[in-house]
Amino acid sequence: MQIERLGPYRIIRKIGKGGMGSVYEASEDQSGQRVAVKALSPQLAMAEGFRERFEAEIESLKKLQHEGIVRLLGYGEDDGILFYSMELVEGPSLEQELSAGRRFDWNETLGVAVQVCRALKHAHDHGVVHRDIKPANLLLAADDRVKIADFGIARLFGATQLTTAGGVLGTADYMSPEQADGRAVTEKCDQYSLGCVMYALLAGRPPFRAKSMPEMLQLQRFADPEPVRRYAPQTPEQLDRLIRQLLSKEPAQRFPNVLVLGRHMEAMQKALSRPVRPPDAPQAAATEDPHPRPYEATAAFNADATLSPDDLDLEPVDTTDSGVYSAPTLSEEPLPASGASPGAPPDSTARTTAANVAEPATSRTRFTTVDEDARRRQAEQRSHAWALAAQLALLAASVAGLGWLGWRLTRPASADDLYAEIAAHIEQEGGRDDLRAVASEIDEFLERFPADSRSGEVQSLRQDLELQKRARQVRRGGTGPADEHPIAQVFAEAMSLQGDNPDRAAALLEQLLALYPAGGEAAGELTAEQRNDLELARIELENLRAALRERQARLLPLLDERLAAAAKLEATSPAQAAAMYRALIDLYGDAPWASSVVRQARERVASLDPQR
């Protein structure tokens, strides 16, 4: 069936097709914006329970607003076809680059991996694990920026693709041992897959090759990969050890999180980029096997793959030998040149996709855009200005060199460092409304530097953080006995009305604060959590009042204009004028800020209809 439209999108051309469905380049009717639209295969849409998974996963994907993640634009259903639209990335995937014969050197590989870590940190902070990190899902946009595509694809297809009774999900070549074994999926699964990708970028092939799915799953669970330096001899030993740590079979032996991993790789990249010092003695260069054997079993490798970041010897090495690009690979077949989805034509540019399955659909059309929601949920990103400053400082201090860098990397963060990071976050976010991104820095500052002159200020941030946590808990409906108290119940009701009826929400908060005045007799009988709820109510009331004043300033001139228009109609069409006055009364009669407009409307209605 030829699809010409999906929701608000006019289909331009098909850019990819796979088992999950088809990917189209499309244009939005009103704005003309070009997007990638994924239309799901009708067969997959028959899977039981898919629509519930689809709706739940979309809610998770809405949170992901990061420059390193392909952005979700909208989702819907058109005549029974489930689809959603994503940002269109004009650039190849890493899989296309590898298929075209490109080999990445250690510096390029670290650059890609650091960008992926930043994007994964954002996703992990929002409770989203990718589950399917692979070259086909890493897209190269302008200026060599890397974007991750297909977030949520593995979890959406809970009963398809590589799923078994044990719950195996993901792409086998880059799948973590936990996924291959059907164990619980955690953030560290993405670390393992990223290690496989880094291996492939350097070696031109993934860590393991197999002729069947069971064989590949067995290798991922139990085999040790051959050292990447066999295929890419110019790979620094430090990077080889890091990749082995990421490919550890036990998740606990990998890095604590992708933030630590990303910072570790940034430090390694800077250290390895420094000018090479003359060696004391010639160093034997790695050699590659001129007669590689067919891949039948993975060679055992007993080097320690669980080194901590502090164990890394960050000596600069010479990696200018172009022999890295001629290292042999054991790939049995070339990687398919696909962009954001398997099955795309080799010459197509990478597009963003996602995958869905659904219960039998009824004929209907609906579409939801997530732009407004995405702006509200704009996730906090830490400024990377310090990285540029560190690089400039490193260049300026090249005479001091390795001694200074070693001290800098190994010493614990100072009070000034922690305070500067907290202050930078507050400045970047334009306030202290959401401090979750620097919660660990706040706790560390108060624990290690209680006598610092700034500890009082940081303690107030800690209190704000607790209030913010409590506010989120109340909005979700509460979790403890304190949430059965009228304070929590009224506050939760007010928060639920913020968007649709801010006047009513403000009135509820005013009544709550009047019922429990600060310093009143009842205050001494309240728990600390209930006093926190009252403090939250005061803060939210101030915010609501500011928003209502802004709305009043915006709407009152428009209502006055309607009053004037009705007055002009009194002479020629008094019935229509009266109808306009009554509409103003009905719409804004309960809004205190519109009382002057409503009063005038009532007076005019009485003058036009004295009997009423």
N, C-alpha and C positions, 0 to 999 in steps of 0.2 A: 504494500500500500504506500503510495506516494504521499508524504506528509508535507503540507504547504504552510500550515500554521500550528503553533502550540501556544495557547494563552495569548499574551500580548506580543508574541514574537512572530515575525515573518521569516520562514526558513529560507536561507540563501543557498546552502549546499551541505551535503553530507561530508563530514571530515573524518569519520571513523565508525567502525562497526565491530562489535564483539559479542560474546555470549550474553552479556548483560543488557545489551541494547545498542542504540545508535547515538552518535554524537553529531550535532549539527552546528554549523555557524549560522547565526540568526541575527536579526536586527529588531530592536524594540520599536514599536509603532510610533510613539510620541517623540522620544528623544533621538531615535536613530542609532542608539548605542549598540555596538556589535558585541555579542556574547556567545558563549558556548552553551548549548542546550543538550541535556542528556535525556533521551526518551527511553523508557524502560521496555525491555522485551515483554510482550504479552505473556509468554510462558512463565517468566519469572514472577510476573505480577499475580500469578495464581497461588503462590506459596502462602500457606496458612500463617496468619499473624503478621504479615509483612507491613500492613498499613500502620499498625501500632508501633512497630520498630521504626518505620519511616518517620512518623510524627515525632517520636522520642529523639531520634538521631538528628533531625532538623533542629530541634531545640538546642541540642549540644553544639551543632555546627554554627548556629547564629552567634555564639559567643566568640568565635575565632575571627578576630579582626587584627591581622598582623601582616606586615609587608612581605613576609616570607611564606604566607599561606594563600593559595588561590581562594578568592572570596566568593562565598555563596551570595547570589543576588535575589533569587526567588524560587518558588516551588509551587506546583499545582497539579491539576489534572484536566485533561482536555479530551472529551468524548471517550473516557475510559483509559486514556494513556497517561500514566504517571510520568512526570518530568520535573526537572529543576534546572535552573540556569546558573552559570558560574562566570566569573571573570574570564575573558578570552586572553590567553597568553600567547603572544606572537613570538615563539621561539621554540627550539628543539628540546626534547627531553635528554637526560643523560644517557638513556638507552639508545636514542638515535645517534648521539655523538659517538658512543662506543661502537655501534654497528657500522658507522662510517669510517672506523679505523682510528679514531682519536684515542690517545692514551694520556692520562693526566699525570703530571709530575707531583711530587710530594707537596709542593706549595699550593698548587691548584686544588689538590685533594683536601688539604687542611682548610683552605678557603671555603670550599663547598660545605665541608662538615661543620664548620663553625656557624655558617648561616643556617644550616638545618637544625643545629642545636638551639639557636635562638628561637626559631619558629616552634620547635617541639617544646621548649620551655613554656612558651605561651599556651600551647595546647594542654600540656600536662598541668599547668597552673589552673586550668579550667576543667580538669578532670577528664580530658579527652586523650585517649591513646590511639595513635594512628593504626597500628597493627599490620601495616603493609608497606613499610618503607622499602622502596626499590628504585632503580634508575628510571624506570618508566614513569614513576610518580614524582620525579624531581625535574622541574622545568627550568630552562635557562631563559630568563627574560632579558630585557635591555641591560647593558652595563654589567653583564655576567651576574646579575642578581638571580638567586635560586628561589623558586617557589615550590612548595609542597602541594600536590594535588591529591584528590581522592581520599580526603579525611572521612572516616566513618564507613568506607566501602566494605571492609571485612565484617564489621559488626552488623551492618544492614542485611547482609546475606547470611543470616544465621543458620539457614538450612540448605545452603547451596555452595557452589565452588568447592573448596577444600574442607568443608565441614564434615566431620564424622560424628559417630555417637559420642565420642569423647570430647568433641568441641574444637577440632582443629580448624584454625582460620588463618588465612594469609597466603602469600606467594611462597612456594616451597624453597626456591633458590635462596631466598633472603629471610626465611622463617626462623624464629628463635626456637631453641630446644623446648621451651615451655609450651609454645603453640603446637609444635610437632607432637608433643606428648599429651596434649589435651589438658594441660594444667591451666590455672588461672592466668589471665593476661594482665601484665603490669607495665608501668612505664619503661622498665628495663628491657622489655621485648623490643621496643623501638631502638634502644642502644645496640642490641645485638644486630638488628637489621641494618643500622647505620654502619656498623663495623663491616658487614658483608658488602655494602655499597662502596665503602672506602677501599676494600680489598679489590673489588671489581674495577674501580677507576684506575688503580695502580697496575693491576695485573692483566686487565682486559678480559677477565672472567670471574665469576663468583667463586667463593671458597671451595665449593663442592660441585661436582658434576655426576649425574646419575641417569640411568636409562628408564627409570620408572619412579612413580611417586612414592611407593613404599621404600624403595632404596634411598631416595633423597631424604625422606623423613628419618630413616635410620641413621644416615650420615649426620644430619643436623643434631640428633640426640646424643650420639656417642663418639663420632670421629673428630679428630683434631685436624684442622686444615694445614696444608703445607705452608711454610713461611712465605709471605708475600714477596720477600726479597729474592726468592728463586725466579720469579717472573718479572720483577722490577728491581734489578740489582742496586739502583741508585737510591732506593728508599732508605732514609735514615733509620738506624737501629732503634732510635727512640720511638719513631712512628710505628715501626714493626711491632715493638712491645705493646704500644697502646692498642693497636688493632687486635693483637692476641688477647689483651685484657677484655676488650669489648666482645670477643668471640668465646669468652669463658662459658662453659656449659651451665655453671651455677650463677644465677642472677646476682647473688651477694658478692661475687668476685668482680663484678663490673663496677662502674662508677656509682657514687651515691645518687646522683641525678644528672640530668643533661646540663644544668647550669654549671656544676663542677667540671663536667666533661668539656663543655665549650670554653670555659676560662682556661682549662689546662691546655687545650689545643691552641688557643690564642697565644699563650705564653710560649709554647713549643715553636709555633710559627715564627714569632719574633726572634727567639733565640737562634733558631736554625738559619734565619735570614741575615744574621750578622756576618761581617767579613770573616773569611776563614783564617785562622792563625796557622803559621807554618808548623807542621807536625814535627815532633822530635825524631821520629823515624818513619820511613815509608810504611804505608798501611796497605795490606793486600786487598785488592779490589774484589768484590763479589763476582763470581763467575756464573754464567748461566749454562744449563745443560744443553749442549748442541743437539742431543738426541732425546727429546722428551718422550717419555713412555705414554702409551694410551692410558687414560684415567680408569683404573679398575678399583683401587682402594686408596684411601687417604693415608699418606705417610704419617707415622707417629712423630710428634714433636714435643719434647719434654721440657722446653724452656719455661721459666716461670711466667705465666700470663696474668698474674694477679698483682702486679706491681702497683704501688700507690703513686699518686702524682709526685710526692716528695722524693721518690726513688729515681725519678728520671734524670739522666745525665744529659743536660741540654747543651752539649758542645756543638758548635757549628761544623757542618760537613760540606764538602764540595759535591754538589749534585748537578753539575753542568754537563756531564757526559750524556750525550743524546742516546746512548745505548739503552736507556730506560724504555724507549719507544719500540725497541726491537725484541723485547723479552718474549719468549714463546708462551703461548696459552694452551690450555687443555680443553678449550671449548669444542664440543662436538658439532655445534652448528652456530651460525652467527646469530647475534641477538636481533630480534625483529625490530625494525625501525618504527617505533610507535611513540606517540606523544603521550597524552594523558590517559589513553585507554588502550588495552590490548586489542589487536586486530585493526588498528588504524593503518591506512596506506603508508608505505615507506616515505613518500615525499610530502606527507602532510605535516604541517607544523603542529606542535603539541597543543592540545586543548584540555581544558579542565573537564573532568567528568566525575560522576559519582554513581553509585549503583543502588537499585532498589528492587524490592519484590512486593507484591500486594495480593490481597484477597480479590476474588472476582469483583470487577468494577461495574458500576452502573453508569449509564451515559450521562455525564455531567461535565461542566466546565468550571474550573475555579483556579485562581492564581493568587499567590500572596507574595508581596515584595518584602524584603527584610532590610531595606536601606535604613529606615527610621530606627528599627530595633538595633541594627548594627551600630548606628551612631550612638545610641544610648549605652550600648554595652561595649563601647570602645575600650579595649583592654589596655591596661597600663603597660607601657614599654619603657624600659630603662634607657636613659640616654647613653649613647656610646661615645660621647665627647671625650670621656676619660681615656678611651682606647687611643684616639687620635693624639691626645695630649701625651699619653705614655710613649707613643711611637716617636713624637717630636722630641720628647725629653731623652729618649734612648739615643737618638741621632746626635743631639747636642752633647750628651754625656758619653760618647763612644770611647773617650780616653779612659773613663772609669771602668766601662765595659762589664766583664763577666762577674767581677766581685760584687759590684753594686746590685746587679740583676739577681744574683743568687741570694743575697741578703733580702732583697725586696720580695722575692717569691716565697721565701721560707718563713719570714716573720709573720706573726699574727697581726690582724688588722688593728690599727691604733684607734684611740677615741676620736681623733680628727678624721680618720678614714671613714669610720662608721657614721659619724655625724654628717660628714659631707655627702655620703650616699643617701642618707635619709633626707637631707635638705634638698638634694638634687631631685629626688622623686617628688617631693612636695611642690617644688618649683615647676617641674614638668607637668604635673597634673593640675596645676593652678589652685591648689588648696590641699587640705588634709581630709577630704571626704572619703577616701578609700586608701587605707594604709597597709593593706594585706601584702603588697609586694615587698615592703620593708619590715615586716613583722619580725623576722629573724634578726635583722640588724638592731631593731629597737630592744629586743630581749637581750642580745649580746652586750649592747652598750650598758644597760642597767645592771647586768650581772657582773661585768668586768670593771666598770668604772662608776661605782655608786657615789664616789666622792667628787666626781667631776662637776665643775660649776654649771654644766649644761644638763645635769641629770634631772633637775626639776622640770625643764622643758620636755625632755624625752619621756619622763614619767607621765606628763600630760598627754603625750602622743599615745602612750600605752593605754591610758584610760579611754582615749578616743577610739582606739582599736577595739577595746572590749565593748564599748557602746555600739560600734558598727557591727560587731559580731552578734550582739544581742538583737539589733534591729533586723538583721537578716533572719535570725531565728524566729522572731515574732511574725515577720511577713510570711514565713513558711507555715505558720500555724502553731508554732511552739512545740517544745519537746518535754517539758517538765511540769512539776506541780505548780510552779509560780505562774504558768500560763493559764491556769484556771481562775486566777484573780481578776477582778473587774478591770484593774489597770491594764493588764496585758490584753484583755479581750477588747476593751474600747480602743486601745492603741492599734491593735491589729485591724479592727473594723475601719478606723480612720485611714490607715495605710492602704487598705483595699479600695477605698473611694478616691484616692489621690488623683487618679487619671480621669475618671468619669465625672466625679462630683467634688471638685476641690473645695467649694463653699461648705458643703456638708462635712467634709473631712476636717476643715479648719474649725467648724463649730463643735464637732465632737472633741477635738483636742482642747479647745477652750473650756468646755464643760468639765473635761477630765481634770484639768489643772485647777479649775475652781473647786472641784470636789476634794482634791488633795493639795491644798495650798502649801507652798514651801514654808517650812518653819511652823506649820500648824501642829495641833496636838496629835493628829494621826501619824505625822511623819515619823515619830519615834517608834511606832509600832510596825513600820514597814521593814521588809527585808532589804538587803543591799540590792538585790536584783530588781525589786519593785521600785526602789529609789532611782535606779538606773533607767527603768522604763519611763518614769516621770521626766527625767532629764532628756531622754530621747524625744518625748512628746514636746517638750519646750523647743528643742532644736528643730523638729519637723514643723512645728507651728510657725516658727520664724520663717522657715523656707516657704511654707504655704502662703503666708501673708505677703511675702515679697513677690511670689508668683501671681497672687490675686491683684496686687497693686499694678503689676505690669499688664495683666489682662485688662484691668479697668482702664488704664491709660490708653490701651489699644482699642477697646470696644466702645467706650463712651462716645467718642466723636462719631462713630458709625450709627449708634442709636439716636444721637441728636439729629443726625442727617435724616433718619427715618421719621422722626417726629416732625421735622420741617416739611418733608415730602407729604406726610398725611395732612398737615395743616393746609397745604396748597390745594388739596383735593376737597376740602370741606365745602367750598362754595359750589363746585361742579358735581362732585360725587360724594356726598356725605356718608353713604353706606360703606363705600370702599374705605374712606378715611377712618370710620369707626372700626372697621375690621382690622385695619392696621394698628390702631391704638390697642384693641383687645389682644392682638398677637403679641405686642410688646409686654402687655400685662401678664399674659399667660407664660411667656418665655422667661421673663426676668422678674416676676413678682416676688420670688423667694430669694433673689440675690441682693444682699444689703447694699453692695456698691452701686447698684442700678436704681436705688430708691427714688432719686430725683426724676429719672426718666419715667418710671412707673407712675409716680404721683401726677406728673403732667399728663400722661396718657389717660389716667382715670378722670382727671378734671375735664379733658376734652371730650371723652365719651359721655360724661354726664351732661355737658353742654349740648351735645348733638342729640342725646336721647334722654330728655328730662324724666321720662316715665320709668326708665330702667333702674 
